[in-house]
Amino acid sequence: MICRIYDVQGGKLEHYDAVSERIGTDKPDGAHLHIAGATDGGFMVIEVWDSPEHIDRYMEQGLGQAIEEVMQEAGVPEPKVTEFEVHKLDWVG
């Protein structure tokens, strides 16, 4: 399993919500966890997936385009992305 953390400096939760509205709320194949919340300088998204291929597939199915359109229109820079292999995932659900 892979965890990806997106640190979106300069972004606002309204941008996050706009992306979510475009893609819907159905759980994608291979996804285990999705958390989003405001930070001092923007917002963060934390996700756990089966593999990087699952993430890439979901991005190609429309998420990537929705993010690009919303964030570019708002002038939000690319997020800082941190990725690591998950050793253990507990307390979900």
C-alpha positions as CSV (number, residue, x, y, z in Angstrom):
1,M,0.0,0.0,0.0
2,I,1.0,3.6,-0.7
3,C,0.3,6.7,1.2
4,R,0.4,10.1,-0.6
5,I,0.2,13.4,1.1
6,Y,-0.6,16.5,-1.0
7,D,0.3,19.8,0.6
8,V,-1.6,22.4,-1.4
9,Q,-0.2,25.8,-0.3
10,G,-2.4,28.7,-1.4
11,G,-5.4,26.4,-2.0
12,K,-8.7,26.8,-0.2
13,L,-11.3,24.3,0.8
14,E,-13.6,25.8,-1.8
15,H,-11.1,24.7,-4.4
16,Y,-11.1,21.2,-2.9
17,D,-14.9,21.2,-2.9
18,A,-15.0,22.3,-6.6
19,V,-12.8,19.4,-7.6
20,S,-14.9,17.0,-5.5
21,E,-18.1,18.2,-7.2
22,R,-16.6,17.5,-10.6
23,I,-15.5,13.9,-9.9
24,G,-18.2,12.8,-7.4
25,T,-17.8,10.9,-4.1
26,D,-17.7,7.2,-5.3
27,K,-14.8,5.3,-3.8
28,P,-12.3,4.5,-6.5
29,D,-10.9,1.1,-7.1
30,G,-7.8,0.5,-4.9
31,A,-8.5,3.4,-2.5
32,H,-8.5,2.8,1.3
33,L,-8.5,6.2,2.9
34,H,-9.0,9.9,1.9
35,I,-8.7,12.7,4.4
36,A,-8.8,16.5,3.6
37,G,-8.5,19.5,5.8
38,A,-7.4,23.1,6.0
39,T,-3.9,24.1,7.1
40,D,-2.4,27.5,8.0
41,G,-1.3,28.0,4.4
42,G,-3.8,26.1,2.3
43,F,-5.1,22.5,2.7
44,M,-3.8,18.9,2.7
45,V,-5.1,15.7,1.3
46,I,-3.9,12.3,2.7
47,E,-4.7,9.1,0.8
48,V,-3.9,5.4,1.1
49,W,-4.1,3.3,-2.0
50,D,-3.3,-0.3,-3.0
51,S,-0.6,0.9,-5.4
52,P,0.8,3.9,-7.4
53,E,-0.9,2.3,-10.5
54,H,-4.3,2.7,-8.8
55,I,-3.6,6.4,-8.1
56,D,-2.4,7.0,-11.6
57,R,-5.5,5.2,-13.1
58,Y,-7.8,7.4,-11.0
59,M,-5.9,10.6,-12.0
60,E,-6.3,9.6,-15.7
61,Q,-10.0,8.9,-15.3
62,G,-10.7,12.5,-14.6
63,L,-9.3,13.6,-11.3
64,G,-6.1,15.0,-12.8
65,Q,-8.0,17.1,-15.3
66,A,-10.4,18.4,-12.6
67,I,-7.5,19.4,-10.3
68,E,-5.7,21.1,-13.2
69,E,-8.7,23.1,-14.3
70,V,-9.7,24.3,-10.8
71,M,-6.3,25.0,-9.5
72,Q,-5.0,26.7,-12.6
73,E,-8.1,28.9,-12.7
74,A,-7.5,29.9,-9.1
75,G,-3.7,30.4,-9.6
76,V,-2.8,27.8,-7.0
77,P,0.7,26.3,-7.5
78,E,1.4,22.6,-7.8
79,P,1.2,20.8,-4.5
80,K,4.1,19.3,-2.6
81,V,3.7,15.6,-2.8
82,T,5.1,13.1,-0.3
83,E,4.8,9.4,-0.8
84,F,5.7,6.4,1.3
85,E,4.9,2.7,1.5
86,V,2.5,1.9,4.3
87,H,3.8,-0.4,7.0
88,K,0.5,-0.6,8.9
89,L,-3.0,0.8,8.5
90,D,-5.3,0.7,11.5
91,W,-8.4,2.3,12.9
92,V,-10.2,2.9,9.6
93,G,-14.0,2.7,9.6
